[in-house]
Structures are given as structure tokens and as C-alpha cells.
């Protein structure tokens, strides 16, 4: 999917209708946001630069950029950088990179629409002073604990601050002293009073929300120019209005914040700061995905406690982790489109995301042969030192992509489970002669039919090698091969030419679908088998694999050359996903 293509309305193969699209289409039909020189739809994605984006953010990115793309609009990337104690340039950089990687752009017709809330600090402060002089804001000098206590709860009205009736002149002088650095962190705070009885509002967010706090911290963009910083609920709607956002789309936890959003913009519009039409906020259900956690605090804990190797660990649900795991932007976009947009919270099973990944990779990924748990196979009657070239399609459904070649030699590697000393019923791979019966016959895929003649064991009783004989007239693709009827057909690689490689077998990070449900302790549900590292043998052409190049290892699943640890001629591979949903069992 390209973010460059715009259509007036979704085409027949465009994303499915949802309530947000219905709202946009109704607004377009009514001309609700007709403004000279501006597109009819302007959305935004406003992350806080205090961590790495995760799969839940990917849904929000796809929703906001997708609406803009499909209705001839534009989407802004805006950083809500109002808490310098938790924000770093590192997070800004990785967010920019992640949004680009997902396939979206905030540039349109040569103009960049990348913004920062810190760009608006001067204007935000001027509006705060106006709200004080207009009688809508006051400086509160209560302690944090007293403010929390006096807010009440859902069953108990709040209590007015003893400082709520400070005169505008006194509050304005104190705000200016706060800005000048004359007070310590937490000594005062600026709050809004939406009405005489707002502390009794059943909506807790309307109980004199805070809009400025003192924070003596270095900001990654403004340095030490400020020691007071605006709160999110104050900054966000004003930023939307300054950027002429038409549809401010967010998740359901902000539904209770919408009354303040609307009140603030209407109040500032009456003060002459904005012209109508004003932005409007719409909420949709956040993404709840099984077998993952998306709490930034808990994800940070995984990293800091060394449970994972970093934010880009392929077991992490972060976008950088999914990227390193081998997910494609197209698979994530397909997933976000497929799960849809609704107003009702619910859970999406991880198998849906994995299914979208398989659907995207199947036609794209070239095939390759890999033996993950190697066992030596010796063809006793094959001439030592000789080899015969075999070939296989690069992709079985696209012959135009050509063939890949690899040699068959006297010694091969096969999978350990392709031999069974005492075969079970219905087992069609290698097993030795039993009594007067010969050993099993198995075709080496793209090679010869072979018959098991015996096996070797070490002192501990472990099978170390399987011995077979081959039938020279049975090579795949030759006329004689049709005379051999065998049920077993296995993959293999030449021991003489195989590429030895590290392969990481990644699985889900948790064993429980909802590991932190109900606020319970989540670490006991970490999956001890979420990573297994094996030394595998691959067909020789795999030495040319480039970082981020994806393959289907036939029989095993989809794999990617690790973008960090792969070196020229020596790739390391991550399992992206299995061929089928093994968790369904």
C-alpha cells in the first residue's frame, strides 16, 4: 500500500467501511471543514517521545494516515513532548523511523507536516495567561496528596481547593513566578475551573483539571528555556486547533476527556484564539492483542531486567521488534485493516496477526532448504568425493523466478525426526530393517530414492548416523524416477557444502492469552520456550542472504536474515512464524 495514492472515497478494493469513515464521508458531504487552502481531512498521529512504538500504535498510525490517504487529506506526525523528565531524542528518532517503515509519510506536495508540541510553548503559555485573566484558571498551592484527596471519587464529589478563589491578578503573578523558576517542583500547579460546581462533576476529568506543572528538567529540544510545562489534556486540543486538524482520532480511554477538549477550544475561540470550525475528537477501541503486553512501563521492565535483549528484541511487540522478527509493513497494514475499527473493546487473537503475515509472505518469500536439528545421513553406495547437481524452484507458484541449485553428495544432513529406530504406525520416513523386512524407502526431495540399511549409535545410545543405499536411476525429473513409488519424501542438505548458521526459533513471549489481565502479576506467564537457538545447516546459496531478506524454509516456516547480527557471507536467521498456527492445538 502506498501513502501517495489518494481517492475521494474508498474504491471497491479499499479498506472496509467503519464508523470513522462514515463520519468523514458525512462531513465531506456537508462541507463541514471547507477552508481555503486546506484539504478537507486533516488527521494527526501524536505520540509521546517517551518510549518505543508498539503494535497498538501501529493500529492508530494506520487509522489516522489511512483516513487522510483515502480522503484526499493529510496526516501530521506530532510529538507531544511536554514531559522532559521522560523524553529523549532517541525516542523521537525511532518513532520517525517506525512510521516511515510502516509505509506512511507526513510530507505532501513538498511540505513537511512534522510538528512538536514544544513548537507551541509560547502560544500555549499565552493562552494559559488568558484563561487566568478571563476567570477560568487559578494557581493551586495544595500538595499533590491533598489535590488527589480533594478530587473525590466516582461516588463522592470533589472538594474545592482553598485556593480556587484566588484573584486573577494573584494567580497571574504566581504563574509568571513559576515560569521564572522561583518555585520548586510540585509547589504550585495551574488548574482550570470549567464552572462553579465543576468539582462535583460526575466526569472526574472535569474536576478542575491541571494544565501546567513545574518541572525543572532539561528538554531535548528547548533546553532549559522552560521550567513549567503544559499537561497533555491542555496541549493536545490546542495543538489540534493550531494545526487545523479536522478529525482528532484517539482511543476510548480519552472519551471522558472529550468534554474538556470541546470546552477548552470553544472557550479559546471566544477569546479570539481560533476560528470555527474547530477540531472534533472521535474515539475508537484500542488494540488488545493476546499473548502480548503493550504497557510502556512493563515493556521497559522487560528491557531493564534483561528478560529481553532490548526494545528491538524479536519477541517484543514493539514495531522495531516486529521489524527485526521479520514482519513486513504490508502484513501489519493488512492486519490493522482486517481487524477493523469499532467503539467496543475486545481481544484480537495473535493468530490473526500471524495469519496476515503468512498471507503476505507466501507469494513473496523465496524457498530454501534448512535442516534445523541435524542428523548425518550416509549414502554408502554413492561415490565418495563426487556430487550430482539437483535443482528446485525458487518459488513453486512462480516458475518465472527460476531455479536454485545445490549438490547431492555421499554425506548429507537430515532432520533428526526423519529417522525412527522403532517406527510408529503410519511413519513413512527412515527406519531400519526389521526382521526379514527391508528398511524403509524414502525419496530425498529433488534427488534420489534411498533405502535405509542401518544406523550408528554412540556410547550413550544416541543415533549419530543413518545409513542408506540409493538407486541411481531414481533421480527426480528423470524417466526412471516414475517407477519408484514411495510415501516418504524428506528434505536434506549436502554435508560438504551446507552453510552452518545460527537460527533463532522465536515463539510467543507469554503462555497466557491475557498475561496482565485484571492487574495480576504477569511475569509468571513468561514463556520459557520463547527463544531457542540452534545451529542449523542450510543450502549453500543461503550464504548470499542479505539482512532483512525473508525466506520460507520449506517444512519449517518463514525466516528472516537478522538485520543486526548478520554479516556478509554469514547470516543469522530469525523464525518469523511457523507455516501453520501451532498454538491452535
HELIX and SHEET records of a PDB file:
HELIX    1   1 UNK A   19  UNK A   30  1                                  12    
HELIX    2   2 UNK A   55  UNK A   70  1                                  16    
HELIX    3   3 UNK A   89  UNK A  101  1                                  13    
HELIX    4   4 UNK A  117  UNK A  120  5                                   4    
HELIX    5   5 UNK A  121  UNK A  133  1                                  13    
HELIX    6   6 UNK A  144  UNK A  150  1                                   7    
HELIX    7   7 UNK A  168  UNK A  179  1                                  12    
HELIX    8   8 UNK A  198  UNK A  200  5                                   3    
HELIX    9   9 UNK A  204  UNK A  206  5                                   3    
HELIX   10  10 UNK A  232  UNK A  242  1                                  11    
HELIX   11  11 UNK A  252  UNK A  257  5                                   6    
HELIX   12  12 UNK A  258  UNK A  270  1                                  13    
HELIX   13  13 UNK A  296  UNK A  304  1                                   9    
HELIX   14  14 UNK A  319  UNK A  325  1                                   7    
HELIX   15  15 UNK A  329  UNK A  339  1                                  11    
HELIX   16  16 UNK A  350  UNK A  362  1                                  13    
HELIX   17  17 UNK A  399  UNK A  401  5                                   3    
HELIX   18  18 UNK A  416  UNK A  418  5                                   3    
HELIX   19  19 UNK A  472  UNK A  474  5                                   3    
HELIX   20  20 UNK A  479  UNK A  483  5                                   5    
HELIX   21  21 UNK A  517  UNK A  519  5                                   3    
HELIX   22  22 UNK A  523  UNK A  525  5                                   3    
HELIX   23  23 UNK A  540  UNK A  544  5                                   5    
HELIX   24  24 UNK A  582  UNK A  584  5                                   3    
SHEET    1   A 3 UNK A  42  UNK A  45  0                                        
SHEET    2   A 3 UNK A  74  UNK A  79  1                                        
SHEET    3   A 3 UNK A 114  UNK A 116  1                                        
SHEET    1   B 2 UNK A 107  UNK A 108  0                                        
SHEET    2   B 2 UNK A 111  UNK A 112 -1                                        
SHEET    1   C 4 UNK A 137  UNK A 140  0                                        
SHEET    2   C 4 UNK A 189  UNK A 192 -1                                        
SHEET    3   C 4 UNK A 210  UNK A 214 -1                                        
SHEET    4   C 4 UNK A 228  UNK A 230 -1                                        
SHEET    1   D 2 UNK A 247  UNK A 251  0                                        
SHEET    2   D 2 UNK A 280  UNK A 284  1                                        
SHEET    1   E 7 UNK A 366  UNK A 368  0                                        
SHEET    2   E 7 UNK A 550  UNK A 553  1                                        
SHEET    3   E 7 UNK A 557  UNK A 561 -1                                        
SHEET    4   E 7 UNK A 573  UNK A 577 -1                                        
SHEET    5   E 7 UNK A 499  UNK A 506  1                                        
SHEET    6   E 7 UNK A 531  UNK A 538 -1                                        
SHEET    7   E 7 UNK A 370  UNK A 371 -1                                        
SHEET    1   F 7 UNK A 488  UNK A 490  0                                        
SHEET    2   F 7 UNK A 441  UNK A 444  1                                        
SHEET    3   F 7 UNK A 449  UNK A 457 -1                                        
SHEET    4   F 7 UNK A 463  UNK A 470 -1                                        
SHEET    5   F 7 UNK A 374  UNK A 379  1                                        
SHEET    6   F 7 UNK A 411  UNK A 415 -1                                        
SHEET    7   F 7 UNK A 493  UNK A 494 -1                                        
SHEET    1   G 2 UNK A 388  UNK A 393  0                                        
SHEET    2   G 2 UNK A 403  UNK A 408 -1                                        
END                                                                             
